[in-house]
Amino acid sequence: MRHLASASLLVITLLINFVHGIFIVGPKHIRGGQNYTVILSSFESNTNERNLLLQLDGLSSSGKKLLHLGQPARVQPLSNSVISFPLPESLPAGSYKLTIDGQNGFKLHREADLLLAASTTTALVQLSKPIYKPGDVLQFRVIVLGGDLKPPAPSVTATVIVHDPQRNVIRRWTAVSLQLGVFEEQLQIGTVPLLGRYTITVTVTGANEIVSKTFDVREYVLPAFEVAVKARAVPLEKHQRLNLTLSARYYTGQPVRGVATVELYLEDDKLDQRRVVGVYGAIQLELPFNEHLSVYDDSQDVRVHVAFTQDETNRTIYKEQRITVYKLPYRVELVKEQPEFRAKVPFDCQLRVRYQDGTPAKGAAFEVKVEGAYTTDRRVAYTSDAAGVIKLTLQPEASSESIDITFDLQIDRTEIRPGDQLQLNMRGPPGAFVALAAYDKSLLQYSNNHDIFWEDVWGVFDKFYSVERNEFDLFHSLGLFARTMEHITFDKANDQTARDGSASSKNGPSNSQVSFRTNFIESWLWKTDKIGSSGSTTTKESVPDTITAWHLTGFSVDPVYGLGIIKQPLQLTTVQPFYIVPNMPYSIKRGELVELQFIVFNNFPKKYKASVTLFSVDNQTEFVGRPATETSYTKSIEASPDTGVPVAFLIKARKLGEMTVRVDASIEPAKDSIESVIRVIPESLVKREMISRFFCHNTYQNQSFVLGLDFDRKADAGTRKIDFILTPNILTSVMDNLESLLSVPTGCGEQNMMRLVPIVLVLDYLTSIGSADKQLTVKAIGLLRAGYQNQMRYRQPDGSFGLWEKSGGAVFLTAFVGKTLATAAKYISEIEPSMVEQAFDWLAARQHSTGRFDEVGPVFHRDMQGGLRQGIALTSFVLIALLEQPKVATKHRAAIEKGIDYVTQTLGSIEDSYDLAIATYALLLQKHSSGERFLEKLIGQSTVQQNGTERFWARDAHGIETTAYGLLSFVLAEKYVDGTSIMRWLVKQRYTPGSFPRTQDTFVGLKALTKLAEKISPSRNDYSVQLRHAGRKEEFRVTSQDIGTLQHAQQGVDETAQLELHVAGIGFGLLQVVYEYGVDLRNFTAQFVLELQKSVTNANHQLQLEVCSSFTPQLSDGRSNMVLVEVNFPSGYTVEQRGQPITGATKHNPIQKTEVRFGATSVVVYYNSMGPERNCFTITAYRRQKVTLKRPAYVLVHDYYDPKLNAIKMYQVDD
């Protein structure tokens, strides 16, 4: 059968000639503002000195002279001469050429046409890994380069911006200086950021955006093994089938046993077939197509999707592979036999004919078409020889260019034990800047876009020069011209970027004591160095403890030689001949019988008897069936070579919190030890209470407090715990707990403000008192950036902010976020003024002609948003947001005046203290004449107790918020002394150290306390506190130097306790006692109707739980506030983080958000509100670990803003 192929040969001019032993080489491109350098070399010894004149000229299209520079040159025999032309900053478009003429009797005339390069700067971006989890630290480098791949001028700066998936600015570095063209930084990713694809963009001085790179932020778990799908034979259209090899192996090479579901898609999402097969290491599959596949072009891809579930762990890895089906069996490659094309000189070349798998195609018949600007088009029939080669002789002209980048990185071995030190040897120009990186190879299953590769350098080069690579003659690829004599030839240029393979050095077995492996990071070696004066540098780094394969990359930048990079990443495997892989749950319940499983690998050539020992570290673990006093449990197994053998221990956790798991495994020639932790959660619901007392002594005096701890009499034994906290400053506990102020879920746009608002308040406070605590300020600004980043997920396309990511804007939330961001912009530059302005413009546009504001978004806080009592609360809240920002207040003065008029006209008939407190604060901010009158009315509604030392506003709901607005009004009215009684009541209401029960309570409460604290200086603190409890006594000392220092005392108690506190001295202090205990879930009274229906499928260990809930209102048409349904799974069960765990949800009151927490062991479902209707959904979880005697799991439904409205129901799974 005769196949046809065509090869078009592009013919270009060769710029190599020798004249009298002179070799002249220079760039083909010129750039404004840079030196243009030419090198002249003499290769003959029997000549005299040569004199030349070099001229650089430029002409416009109209013939106008654009450039005329001249330089004389003298070249000695067997030596080089370097000539540089300084070029002006700006070069207009035109025709440029270099002329070389001999002088003083030396006859030579050569010309070279030059190209004007339009772009002068580009950049590359390197990330530490391709994907990040919430809370990770993003490390990155920006490499800015000139057209010659060298660092730009020192005056060049870069601006780097990180955008989230909605193009919000998350972080900005403006006009940063570069170290040899490199800028290196890191970014803390928020704990609950907008998930999706983020972008880093780079601009340089005076240029537009020149480069960008993307990375993903999402929840993921690194696979312990790799699933691969490859074609065993090249699939052709005529075959109508695939012959595949499906493999599952650990990254160290050992086989994995499991079950694979293989799906074949021929076109788009059209399923052709599905196959379920067992796999141990690898299996061969033949998949005949059920439908005929037609290949219309040269090739077409089909899609193979594999879901592989490991037997030992029941964990599933998904793999999708595109397989190319070809129309024809051959591919053709042009191979040149000479180093250059020469004008009118026959050029010999070959067509190398190969099958699609790369093997030579013997006896393949072809018709070859040769065409080009300097050839005669013709067609000739050929047949390939035994090596698959067709020889051709052509008559073209040609050209030549080159690239030479000098950096080499080598490692002393390619296999290394975990934790050992790796030696890296680097060679390059002395003084060159070097940057290194290493990452877990398993990350490449997600993407490899994060790193800088050889191809990226070519992309940069092509951007400047637009030339094609020429593998035979490297001059062609650098963009150089060359002039020389015809009778002298050169060997192929030495590619100094090529890396010699390092010899593999395996460590032999060792009987020495090994340390515990605890360092299981995903990326490392993110460091920079400098090449020494000898042209080489050696560094040593300890490798992580993960048994896996690593990719190591590196590059260098030198002001003379430019960018250097290794061609291929080095691969390093952390391996040892004998090791343990843990397979443990994310969390367990205390007292449950849990099976902890480990897999032991033996890479020695023979079978050994292995001893595996689990330790009870600090008596945290109880071994089931063993004496209670034992501190370790040993089992023996047969460790077969090159395979994993599971071993399991039945245990109970004795303590809450983190339980340390330490395991030793040993065979005759080797040993391994690992240490990790498991989260131990209570078997019942933990209740937390707090008692606070506040003192403010203007003179030295004594004061005593007696605090009774009201533990529930039904509290579970052994769960009672107390924590005494002494705070010398009203905000110290806030500063100390900035990262965990609210213990309830924060999965919506309002709750998430808990990660933003308190930090802004702390920064304002530190600024107001002139704090010198730079470390705290830096920490707060870092958290502020993360909080801002998290909040951007709720920004809507119109500039407003919503409760959910795509719910549309809400008036209350936009005002709340807008005023917070306006204040936060003082501390971080990422918050653009236009963003704040857009939010307030959106708000002003929602105002009614009467001046009133009504909610247009979901109603989740009914007192604020529900339009109750003529909408005074929401209208006042928006006015406060507008008034607190001077620039905003000036722009929206008309809206403020209209809103204030509405409030003053309506407020006289309002008796609700919540509305009155918010409105009074708004009027005082405006300095309205009626403000003092309404403040007196508000004071008249307050409650005074404890002999006048405490003042508050009693209300069934939002009492804390109401009282906090009252305190803010007192501060504005300069009633500081009277305000201390309100402060004294407020600090007693704190839910945990630093916060109040709900978002608005915390926001307004902390704001009020902060404003008063700014007026009460702790600079005179000098006192001691004595704590007495159960015959024990502890002393605490506080001075004015302890402004930001918390002092703690923790202990467990067995029964209801009483604490005595004695204070002596002068100054301010806050005494707090946090106590907690566990209560059986069955002792709660339900305020919601909650129904559970479970279904368990033992075949695949699947749990399906149908959850139905409804709210029973006091009034027939009443509804709750925002409702959270928290589903907690039995130990050992998790949801799949790939895909949506919720199905079958009712649609009349749709779910707004689903949040997976605690390692997929808990799911929180959010509703805007609930009424008497049934709200149902089904959630599916899978058993990933074995638990023997399981504790009941539970589902909790509760009103977020009125937490006493709740219901809890337990369920248990019997496998």
FINU-364463 format. One record per residue (C-alpha): x, y, z. Coordinates in steps of 0.2 Angstrom, whole numbers, plus 5000, padded with zeros to 4 digits. Example, Ala and Ser with C-alpha at 12.3 -4.5 7.8 and 13.67 -1.06 7.14 Angstrom:
2
506249785039/506849955036/
***
This chain:
1215
500050005000/500750174996/500650315008/500850505004/501750635015/502350805011/503850895019/503951085016/505751155019/505851335024/507451405015/508351555024/510051635022/511551565031/512551705039/514151605042/515751645032/517551655035/518651795029/520551785032/520251685048/519151815056/517551755064/516251895068/514651855078/513351965085/511451975089/510251985075/509052095086/509352275093/508452355107/508352535112/509252575129/510452425128/512152395122/512352305105/513952195106/514952115093/516351985095/517751975083/518951825084/520551785075/520851595071/522551605062/524251635070/525251685054/524351855051/524652025057/523452135067/521852165058/520952335058/519152345054/517752485055/516052425061/514552545057/512752525064/511552615053/509652635052/508452705039/506552745040/505452685026/505552855018/507452855018/507652965034/509252915044/508752845061/510452785067/512252805062/513552735074/515352685070/516752595080/518552545075/519152375080/520852295081/521052105081/522652025086/523051845080/522251705090/521251825101/519551905103/518952085102/517352145109/516452305102/514952385110/513752515103/512752605116/511052625108/509752765112/508252735124/507052735110/507252665092/505952695079/505352565067/506452555051/507852455043/509452425052/511052345047/512852315053/514252345041/516052275043/517452345032/519352315033/520552455035/522352495032/522452375017/521452235024/520052195012/518452145019/516652205017/515152115026/513452165030/512152095041/510352145042/509652175060/507952165067/507252295079/506452205094/504852275100/504752205118/506252235130/505652145145/504751985150/504451885166/504251705172/503351655188/503751505198/502651435212/503051315226/501751185220/500251185208/498751175220/498451245238/497351205252/496451345262/497651405275/499151355265/500651475262/500851515243/502751535239/503151615223/504551695213/504451825199/505951825187/506051985176/507151975161/507752085147/507752025128/509451945131/508851845145/509851945157/509252045172/508452225168/509252385174/509252415193/507952555190/506652425184/505352375197/503852255196/502052265203/501352095207/499452065210/498551905215/496751895210/495451775216/494251685204/493151835204/494551955199/494552035216/496252095222/496851985236/498652045238/499652185229/501552215230/501852385221/503452445213/504552315222/506452305219/507252155211/508752055216/509552015199/507852025191/507051905205/505651955217/505251815230/503751825242/502351725250/500551745253/499551665267/497951595259/496351625269/495651475279/493951495270/494351575254/493451575238/493951405230/494451405212/495751465200/496851615206/497951725195/499651805198/499951955186/501652045184/501952215177/503552305176/504052495175/503152585161/502452425154/500752335152/500452165160/501852055154/501451885162/500251795172/500051625180/498651535188/498451415203/497051325211/496451335229/495351195235/495251055247/496250895242/497150745249/498750695241/498650515234/499850395242/499950295225/499850335206/498550265194/499150265176/498350225159/499450185144/499150115127/500049955124/500049975105/499750125095/497850135091/497450165073/495750205065/495650035057/495949935074/494250005082/494949955099/496150005113/497449895121/497849965137/498949945152/498150005169/499350015183/499250065201/500850085211/501550175225/502750315220/504150205226/503650075214/502749945225/501049875218/499349925224/497949805225/496149865222/494649875210/494549985195/493050045186/493550095168/492450205157/492750235139/492150395130/492350405111/491550575108/491350715122/490250635136/489550495126/489950335136/490450185125/490750055138/491050025157/492149885164/492549835182/494149745185/495249685199/497049755199/498649715208/500049825202/499549815183/498249735171/498049735153/496349775145/495649765128/494249875124/493349855107/492350005102/490449975103/490150125091/491250155076/492550285078/492950395062/494550495062/494350645051/496050725053/497750655057/497250595074/495750605087/495750585106/494650465115/494450475134/494750345147/494050375165/494650265179/494050255197/495250145207/494850095225/496250025235/495749865245/496649895261/496050075264/494450085253/495150255246/494750305228/495850395216/495150455199/496150465183/495650525166/496850495152/496650545133/497250415121/497650465103/496950365089/497950395073/497350385055/498950325048/500350225056/501850335052/502650495057/504050585047/505550695054/506850795044/508650755049/510050865042/511750785038/512750955037/512951095050/512351225038/511451265022/512551355009/511951454994/512051344978/512851204987/511951034987/511251005004/511050825010/509650775023/508650635028/506750595031/506650485046/505150375045/504450305061/502950215067/501850315079/502650225093/504450285088/505050125080/505850135063/504750105048/505649985036/505149985017/503750115019/503350195002/503150385001/502950524989/504050674995/503550854989/505050974991/504651164989/505351324994/505851504989/507551444982/507051274976/506051204961/504451114967/504550934964/503750764969/504850604970/504350434976/505450354989/505550195000/506250195017/507750085021/508049965035/508250105047/506750195041/507750325032/507450415016/508950515009/508750675000/509850804992/509250984990/509851154983/509351284996/510051435006/510051435025/510351525041/511051485058/510851545076/511151475094/510751475113/511951455127/511351455145/512551405159/511851325175/511951145181/511251065196/511650895202/511250795217/512350665225/511050525224/509350495217/508750385231/508850435249/508150385266/506850505274/507650635285/509350615278/510350755271/510450775252/511950865244/511650985230/513051035218/512751185208/513951255194/513751425185/514451595183/515351655200/514151765209/512551705200/510951705210/510251535212/508451485216/507951305221/506251215223/505651035226/503850965227/503050795229/502850715212/501050665216/500550845215/500850835196/499150735196/498350905197/499451015186/501251055182/500951235177/501651305193/503551275189/504751345176/505351225163/506551225148/505051255136/504551415146/506251485143/506051445124/504351535125/505151685132/506551685119/505251665105/504251805112/505751915108/506451845092/505051745084/506351615077/506151425076/507351305085/508651215075/509251065085/510751035073/511451215073/511151305089/511651475082/509951475074/509051475090/509951615099/509551755087/511451785082/512151825065/513951755061/515251795048/516751675044/517651595030/516951445020/518351325022/518251315041/516851215050/516251205068/515651065079/513951075086/513851205100/514051135117/512351145126/512951185144/511151165151/511150985148/511250885164/512250725166/511350585175/511950565193/512350385198/511050315209/511650265227/510550165237/510850155256/511049985263/510049915278/510549985295/510249915312/510550085320/509250175330/508050275319/507150435324/505250455322/504650515305/503550665307/503950785293/502650755279/502650915269/502150925251/503551055245/505251095252/506951165247/506151335243/507851425245/509051545236/510951535236/512451615227/513751535216/515451545224/516951625216/517551455210/516051435199/515251305210/514251295226/513751145237/512251145249/511451015260/509650995265/508650875275/507350785264/505550765272/504950605280/503650565266/504050405256/503750465239/504550535223/505150715222/505450835208/506950955211/507151115200/508351255199/508751415189/510151545190/510251725185/511851815181/512051995175/513251945162/512651765157/510851795160/509651655165/510151475167/508951335170/509151145171/508351055156/507350925166/506850925184/507950805194/506950655202/507350605219/506450465228/506350455247/506450265250/507050145263/507149955262/505849935276/504550065281/502750095287/501350185279/499950245291/498050235287/497150315301/495550415302/495550605304/494650595321/493850465333/492750485348/493450455365/493050285372/492650205355/493450045350/494450095334/495549995323/497150085318/497850015302/499650025296/500449955280/502149875281/503349875266/504849765264/505949795249/507249665253/507349515242/506749395255/505349375267/505549425285/504649405301/504149585307/503749655324/502649805324/502349895340/501050035344/501450145359/500350225372/501250395373/500950485389/499550345393/498450425380/497950255372/497150105379/497449935370/495849835370/496049655377/497749705385/498149745403/497749935407/499449965413/500349915397/501150055387/501449965371/500649825360/501749715348/501149615334/502149495322/501749485304/502649405288/503349545278/503449485260/504549565248/503949715237/502249715244/501249795257/500649695272/499249775283/499249765302/497949835314/497749875332/496149885342/496250035353/495250165364/495750345366/495850405384/495950595382/495150725372/496150835359/497550765350/498150585353/499950545348/500150385338/501950315338/502350155329/503950055328/504149915315/505749805313/506449655304/508149575306/509049705295/508049865296/506849965307/505650115304/504650225316/503350355313/502350475324/500750565320/499250625329/497350595328/496050715334/494950645348/493250715350/492050695364/490750565364/489450695369/489150875366/490350995374/489551145383/490651295387/490151435399/491151595405/491151705420/491951875419/492352015432/493152175428/493952305440/494652475437/495652545452/496152725451/497052715468/497952565477/496552455484/496052275488/494552185480/493852005481/492751905470/491951735473/491451645457/490351495457/490551375443/488751305438/489151135430/487651045424/487250905436/487050785421/488850825415/489750675409/491150615422/492850665417/492350805405/492450955417/493851075414/494151255419/495351395413/495651555422/496251695412/496951865418/496852005405/497752165409/496952255394/495152245388/495752185371/497152075376/496151915375/495551975358/497351995352/497751825359/496351735350/496251835334/496251665324/494851585333/493651705340/492051615335/491851435338/490251415328/490351385309/490751535299/490151485282/489151635275/489551815271/489051885288/489851755299/491451765289/491651945295/492251875312/493851835302/493952025298/493052145310/493952105326/495652125318/495252295311/494652345329/496252285336/497352375323/496352535326/496552515345/498452485343/498552635332/497552745345/498652705360/500252715350/500752535353/502552485349/502152305348/502652275330/502552095331/500752095335/500352225322/501252115308/500251965314/498552065314/498952135296/499351955290/497651895297/496752045290/497452005273/496751825275/495051885281/494952005267/495351865255/494051755263/492651895262/492951925243/492051755239/490451845244/490651995233/489352005219/489652065201/488752225204/489952275219/488752225233/489052085246/487951945248/487551815261/488051675249/489351675235/487951695221/486451755231/486451935225/486752085236/486052115253/485852295260/486352245278/487852145273/488452275260/488452405273/489252295286/490652245274/490852415266/491152505281/492352375288/493352375271/493452565271/494352555288/495352405284/496052495268/497152605280/498152445284/498252345268/498352415250/497452275242/495752355246/495452465231/494552635234/493452595219/492852435227/492252525243/491552665233/490552535222/489852455238/489152625245/488552675228/487552515227/486852555245/486352735241/485452675225/484352565237/483652705247/481752745246/481152915243/480652925261/482452895267/482052725273/483152565268/482352395266/483252235263/483252165246/484252005250/483951855260/483251895278/484351795290/484351925305/482451965307/482652105320/483852195308/483252155291/481452095293/480652275291/479952265308/479552425318/479552525302/481352475297/482252595309/483552465313/484152435296/484052615291/485052665306/486352535302/486552595284/486752775290/488052725303/489052645289/488952795278/489352915293/490852825300/491852855284/492153045281/492453025262/490852915260/489853035271/490353185260/489953095244/488253035250/487753185260/486053195252/485653005256/486253035274/485153185277/483653105270/483952945281/484153055296/482553145293/481652975292/482352915308/481953075318/480153075312/479852895316/480852865331/479752955343/478452815341/479752675343/479952595361/480952445356/482652465365/483552375350/482952505337/483152645349/485052605353/485552585335/484652745330/485352845344/487052805340/486752855321/486053025327/487553055339/488753015324/487853145314/487853265329/486053285326/485153405339/483953265344/485353145348/485453195367/483553185369/483453005362/485052955373/484053005388/482552905383/483752755380/484552775397/482752775404/482452595397/484052525404/484252405419/485452445433/486052315445/487452265457/487252425467/487352535452/488952455445/488152375430/487052435417/486252345402/484652335391/483652185394/482952105378/482451925374/483651925359/485052045354/485252105372/487152105370/487052205353/485852325361/486952365376/488452375365/487652515354/487152595371/488952605376/489452675359/488252815362/488952845379/490752855372/490152985359/489253085372/490953075382/490052985397/491652885400/491452855419/489652815417/490152695403/491152585414/489552515422/489052455404/490752385401/490652285417/489052205411/489652175394/491252085399/490251965409/489351905393/490851855384/490551675376/492451635374/493951735378/493851885367/492151855359/490251855361/489051715356/488651785338/489351885324/488452055327/488652025346/490552015344/490652155331/489652285341/490252225358/492052225354/491852395345/491052475360/492352395372/493752455361/493052635360/492952645379/494652555381/495452695370/494952815384/495552705398/497452685398/498252525405/499852625407/499652635426/499352445429/500252385445/499352245454/499352065459/497951935458/497851785469/496751635464/496151505477/495351345473/495151175482/496551215494/497751275480/498451455478/499151535463/499851715461/499951825446/500851995444/500452125432/501352295428/501152425414/502352325403/501052185402/499852265390/499752125378/500051975389/498751845395/499051745410/498251575412/497951435425/497151275418/496551125428/495150985428/493850975442/492750825447/491350925454/490551095455/491851215460/492051385468/493451505464/494051645475/495051795467/495851935477/496552085468/497752215476/498452365468/498052495455/497552485437/496352395425/496052205423/494852075417/494651915426/493851775416/493451595420/493051475405/492351315410/491651165400/490950995401/490150865391/488250825391/487350675384/486450725368/484850645374/484650775388/484250925376/482450995373/482051005354/481451175347/481451105329/480650955322/482150835317/481950665308/483250545302/483150395291/484750295288/485250165275/486850065276/487549965261/488849845267/489449795250/490349965248/490250025266/489050165261/487950265273/486450365267/485650475279/484050565275/483850725286/482250815287/481950965298/480651105301/480351255313/478951265324/478551455326/477551535340/476451625327/475751535312/476751635299/478351645309/480051595302/481751575310/483351665307/484751585297/484751395301/486251275301/486051085300/487651005306/487850825302/489150725311/489650555305/490150405315/491950375318/492750305302/491550375290/491850525279/491050605263/491950605247/492750775244/492650755226/490850805220/489350855230/488850755246/487050815246/485750745235/483850745234/483650915243/481850985244/481751145233/480451255241/481651315253/483351285244/484951255253/486151405251/487751325255/488651155260/490251155270/491351005273/492351015289/493550915300/494350815287/492650765279/491950695295/490650835297/489550935285/488551095289/487051135278/486451325278/484651385275/484151565274/482751525287/481451395291/479651385294/478451235297/478851155280/479851005279/481651035273/482450875268/484050815260/485050655259/486950645263/488050495258/489650445268/490850295266/491750195279/493550225277/494150155294/493550015305/492750055322/492149915333/491149985348/490550145340/489850295350/488250375343/488450515330/487250655330/486350785319/486150965326/484951095319/484951275327/484451455324/486151545321/485451705329/484451635343/485451475348/484151415361/483051365347/483851195342/483651015341/484850865342/484550685337/485750545338/485950395327/487050235326/487750135312/487849945314/488849875300/
***
